[in-house]
């Protein structure tokens, strides 16, 4: 009874009286363990239901059980009476369908959004629901309904994301930019426009209006701009940096062996502006090696990044510099961004109902302090921003890294190709496949390493990563890599058996691949066991991930039951033979179904499977 009396007002205060920023501050103070203890104390049954929802989301997004988890989410909604849980489940179902980016997905999402909105008291959540609902109505060609939903929220409280959502509903480019500029105005930022006015409105013609006054005195900033095949988009990035109000800067452009005219384009700016320097990677290696090359050459007190096809607002660098100079205890900060398509529509990716969010690539840091303490970026092809941030916080403390509520000081270009399909190695708001493996591997290393300083050049890796992340990729035949044997299993459990088998195989074979197949079990969490993690060395024993293509002489499936529930995030494997332990002891119907699944997963005919 007492627990119930306490929990209701606490829930109301946390979700109704506090905004998103305040809730985040409370969350930063409490450890993950303490948060769970508080939730258990206040909400026994509700805590269990929230944990189930979290597990279903994890299985849906991170583990790739799309069919099973989606069905279980729907069943969870059907059999749940608690209105708060019904709202939360409906919200997740609506996002899944909305993110399909098609008409049928929009229709399905709207139905769930109606349930998600029923009785919702949080202003932040009401706004997010309205934005996703408007996107769906727009896709359904119900433009008037979309406008009405957003206007209802704007009448309650203006918000930059609502102005951007409204802008997406405008066909007239001048009217659309007026709405986008309402969002900029809410952050006291200068408006934006186009070089030649609205007659030639295009992403590459973006400028800040009117030209702000230049700041010529103050600390020097080194801006690093990695570039690969960027001849078509690099001009807008370079010009937006050279046009910054903060003039005391150097722009270090690092070409990553581009086969197009990127170098020639950059040389034009080198000849016109002494602040521009052109560097190059020895071989194509990815943006983080390029960044490290530039970091070695940087002469500024502060260092920041600008991607090769991203436009930056004129006040971006000045905003971040002034924050660092005013806060000597802060080592690094970031500004915010909003993605913009080439059709000049605002785009959200992995941020439900939000267009403006922290831009991890905009990091600005104190060069000497950071280089002395943690060194360089991890030399991988992608995803190293998060790892760098983790080392910064471990070295200098949580408060040393600040995500500024700056407003959209960058408008990264969202290309048409990236809208039509998600890369196996991409990031859509959740870690899966190669990025999930990278995070688990770096966490294992960070928890045990006495020194988190990374040199450059990185002669020896601090921890193993999957091959798609290697700066120098392995030679392939028709896109396939070759292995002697591949073990497919759930390496989160039965560690002793895994280790025994792996040690035996290591004495026999020089190339062993491990494929993590997950058991569909909502009560099972965590990553690969630490004993197995220690055996993955990136050489003789490698983790194989979704998006890779593998040929193997043999595949060992440690538990055929892992094949019962279809999962998406697995590498494409073509094997000469497959062994599935215990398969012949199963019922004929079950055995046949699993043999068909093995043929799908490993390219081996069902009759080729043996005991």
MOFENBEL-V568197 format. One record per backbone hydrogen bond with DSSP energy under -1.0 kcal/mol. CO is the residue of the C=O (numbers start at 1). NH is the residue of the N-H. E is the energy in kcal/mol with one decimal. If there is no record, write none. Layout:
BEGIN
{{CO:NH:E} {CO:NH:E}}
END
This chain:
BEGIN
{{1:5:-2.3} {2:6:-2.2} {3:7:-2.7} {4:8:-1.7} {6:10:-1.9} {7:11:-2.9} {8:12:-2.4} {9:13:-2.5} {10:14:-2.9} {11:15:-2.6} {12:16:-2.0} {13:18:-1.5} {19:23:-2.3} {20:24:-1.9} {21:25:-1.9} {22:26:-2.0} {23:27:-2.2} {24:28:-2.2} {25:29:-1.3} {26:30:-1.5} {31:35:-2.4} {32:36:-1.9} {33:37:-2.0} {34:38:-2.4} {35:39:-2.3} {36:40:-2.4} {37:41:-2.3} {38:42:-2.4} {39:43:-2.6} {43:47:-2.5} {44:48:-1.7} {45:49:-2.3} {46:50:-2.6} {47:51:-2.5} {48:52:-2.1} {49:53:-2.3} {50:54:-2.6} {51:55:-2.3} {52:56:-2.5} {53:57:-2.4} {54:58:-2.2} {55:59:-2.4} {56:60:-2.3} {57:61:-3.0} {58:63:-1.9} {59:65:-2.9} {64:66:-1.6} {64:568:-2.4} {65:69:-2.3} {66:70:-1.5} {67:71:-1.9} {68:72:-2.4} {69:73:-2.3} {70:74:-1.9} {71:75:-2.4} {72:76:-2.5} {73:77:-2.1} {74:78:-2.3} {75:79:-2.0} {77:80:-1.2} {82:86:-2.3} {83:87:-2.2} {84:88:-2.1} {85:89:-2.9} {86:90:-2.4} {87:91:-2.2} {88:92:-1.8} {89:93:-2.3} {90:94:-2.6} {91:95:-2.1} {92:96:-2.0} {93:97:-2.0} {94:98:-2.9} {95:99:-2.5} {97:100:-1.3} {98:101:-1.7} {102:106:-2.1} {103:107:-2.3} {104:108:-2.2} {105:109:-2.5} {106:110:-2.2} {107:111:-1.1} {108:112:-1.4} {109:113:-2.6} {110:114:-1.6} {111:115:-1.0} {112:116:-2.4} {113:117:-1.8} {117:120:-1.7} {122:126:-2.4} {123:127:-2.0} {124:128:-2.1} {125:129:-2.7} {126:130:-2.3} {127:131:-2.3} {128:132:-2.3} {129:133:-2.6} {130:134:-2.6} {131:135:-2.1} {132:136:-2.1} {133:137:-2.8} {134:138:-2.5} {135:139:-2.0} {136:140:-1.7} {137:142:-3.2} {138:141:-1.5} {142:146:-2.0} {143:147:-2.4} {144:148:-2.2} {145:149:-2.2} {146:150:-1.9} {147:151:-2.9} {148:152:-2.0} {149:153:-1.1} {150:154:-2.5} {151:155:-2.4} {153:157:-2.5} {159:163:-1.7} {160:164:-2.2} {161:165:-2.4} {162:166:-2.4} {163:167:-2.1} {164:168:-1.6} {166:169:-1.3} {167:170:-1.8} {172:176:-2.5} {173:177:-2.5} {174:178:-1.6} {175:179:-1.6} {176:180:-2.2} {177:181:-2.6} {179:183:-1.1} {180:184:-1.5} {181:185:-2.5} {182:186:-1.3} {184:187:-1.4} {184:189:-2.4} {185:188:-1.9} {191:209:-3.3} {193:207:-1.9} {194:197:-1.5} {197:200:-1.1} {198:201:-1.0} {202:205:-1.9} {203:206:-1.8} {205:195:-2.1} {207:193:-2.7} {215:247:-2.6} {220:301:-1.7} {220:302:-1.9} {221:250:-2.3} {222:304:-2.6} {223:252:-3.1} {224:306:-2.3} {225:254:-1.9} {227:256:-3.0} {230:234:-2.3} {234:238:-2.7} {235:239:-2.8} {236:240:-1.5} {237:241:-1.4} {238:242:-2.7} {239:243:-1.4} {241:244:-1.8} {245:215:-4.0} {245:247:-1.0} {247:249:-2.1} {248:221:-1.8} {250:223:-3.3} {251:277:-2.8} {252:225:-2.7} {253:279:-3.3} {254:227:-2.6} {255:281:-2.2} {261:265:-2.1} {262:266:-2.4} {263:267:-2.4} {264:268:-1.1} {266:270:-2.0} {267:271:-2.0} {269:273:-2.3} {273:276:-1.9} {275:251:-2.9} {277:253:-2.6} {279:255:-2.6} {286:290:-1.6} {287:291:-2.4} {288:292:-2.1} {289:293:-2.2} {290:294:-1.9} {291:295:-2.7} {292:296:-1.7} {294:298:-1.3} {301:367:-2.0} {302:222:-3.1} {303:365:-2.2} {304:224:-2.8} {307:310:-1.4} {311:411:-2.6} {313:316:-1.9} {314:245:-2.4} {315:319:-2.4} {316:320:-1.8} {317:321:-2.8} {318:322:-2.6} {319:323:-1.4} {320:324:-1.9} {321:325:-2.7} {322:326:-1.6} {327:330:-2.2} {331:366:-1.8} {332:402:-2.2} {333:364:-2.7} {334:404:-2.4} {335:359:-2.7} {336:409:-1.6} {337:357:-2.0} {339:347:-2.4} {340:414:-2.7} {341:344:-2.0} {345:341:-2.9} {351:354:-2.1} {357:337:-2.3} {359:362:-2.1} {360:363:-1.2} {364:333:-2.2} {365:303:-2.2} {366:370:-2.2} {367:371:-2.8} {368:372:-2.3} {369:373:-1.6} {370:374:-2.8} {370:375:-1.5} {374:454:-2.3} {378:380:-2.1} {384:388:-2.4} {385:389:-2.3} {386:390:-2.1} {387:391:-2.0} {388:392:-2.3} {389:393:-2.4} {390:394:-2.3} {391:395:-2.3} {392:396:-2.9} {393:397:-2.3} {397:400:-1.5} {398:401:-1.2} {400:331:-1.8} {400:332:-2.4} {402:334:-2.0} {404:406:-1.7} {407:409:-1.7} {409:313:-2.5} {410:338:-1.8} {412:340:-2.7} {416:420:-1.2} {423:426:-1.4} {432:435:-1.3} {433:437:-2.2} {434:438:-2.3} {435:439:-2.3} {436:440:-2.3} {437:441:-2.4} {438:442:-2.7} {439:443:-2.4} {440:444:-1.9} {441:445:-1.9} {442:446:-3.3} {443:447:-2.2} {445:448:-1.1} {445:449:-2.8} {454:376:-2.8} {457:459:-1.3} {466:469:-2.0} {467:470:-1.8} {469:381:-1.7} {477:480:-1.8} {480:477:-2.1} {481:551:-3.0} {483:553:-1.5} {485:513:-2.4} {486:556:-2.9} {487:515:-2.9} {488:558:-2.5} {489:517:-2.2} {490:493:-1.3} {491:529:-2.7} {494:498:-1.9} {495:499:-2.7} {496:500:-2.3} {497:501:-2.2} {498:502:-2.7} {499:503:-2.7} {500:504:-1.8} {501:505:-2.5} {502:506:-2.2} {505:508:-1.1} {505:509:-2.8} {511:484:-1.4} {511:485:-1.5} {512:542:-2.5} {513:487:-3.0} {514:544:-2.8} {515:489:-2.1} {519:521:-1.5} {521:524:-1.6} {529:533:-2.7} {530:534:-1.9} {532:535:-1.2} {532:536:-1.1} {540:512:-3.3} {541:537:-1.3} {541:538:-2.0} {542:514:-2.8} {545:548:-2.0} {548:572:-2.7} {549:481:-2.3} {550:574:-2.6} {551:483:-2.5} {552:576:-1.9} {554:486:-2.4} {555:579:-3.0} {556:488:-3.1} {557:581:-1.8} {559:562:-2.4} {560:563:-2.3} {561:564:-1.5} {568:570:-1.9} {572:550:-3.1} {574:552:-2.1} {577:555:-2.1} {578:610:-1.3} {579:557:-3.4} {580:583:-1.6} {583:586:-1.7} {587:591:-3.1} {588:592:-2.5} {589:593:-2.0} {590:594:-2.4} {591:595:-2.3} {592:596:-2.1} {593:597:-1.9} {594:598:-2.4} {595:599:-1.9} {596:600:-1.9} {597:601:-2.6} {598:602:-3.3} {599:603:-1.6} {601:573:-1.1} {602:575:-2.4} {605:608:-2.1} {606:609:-1.6} {610:580:-1.6}}
END
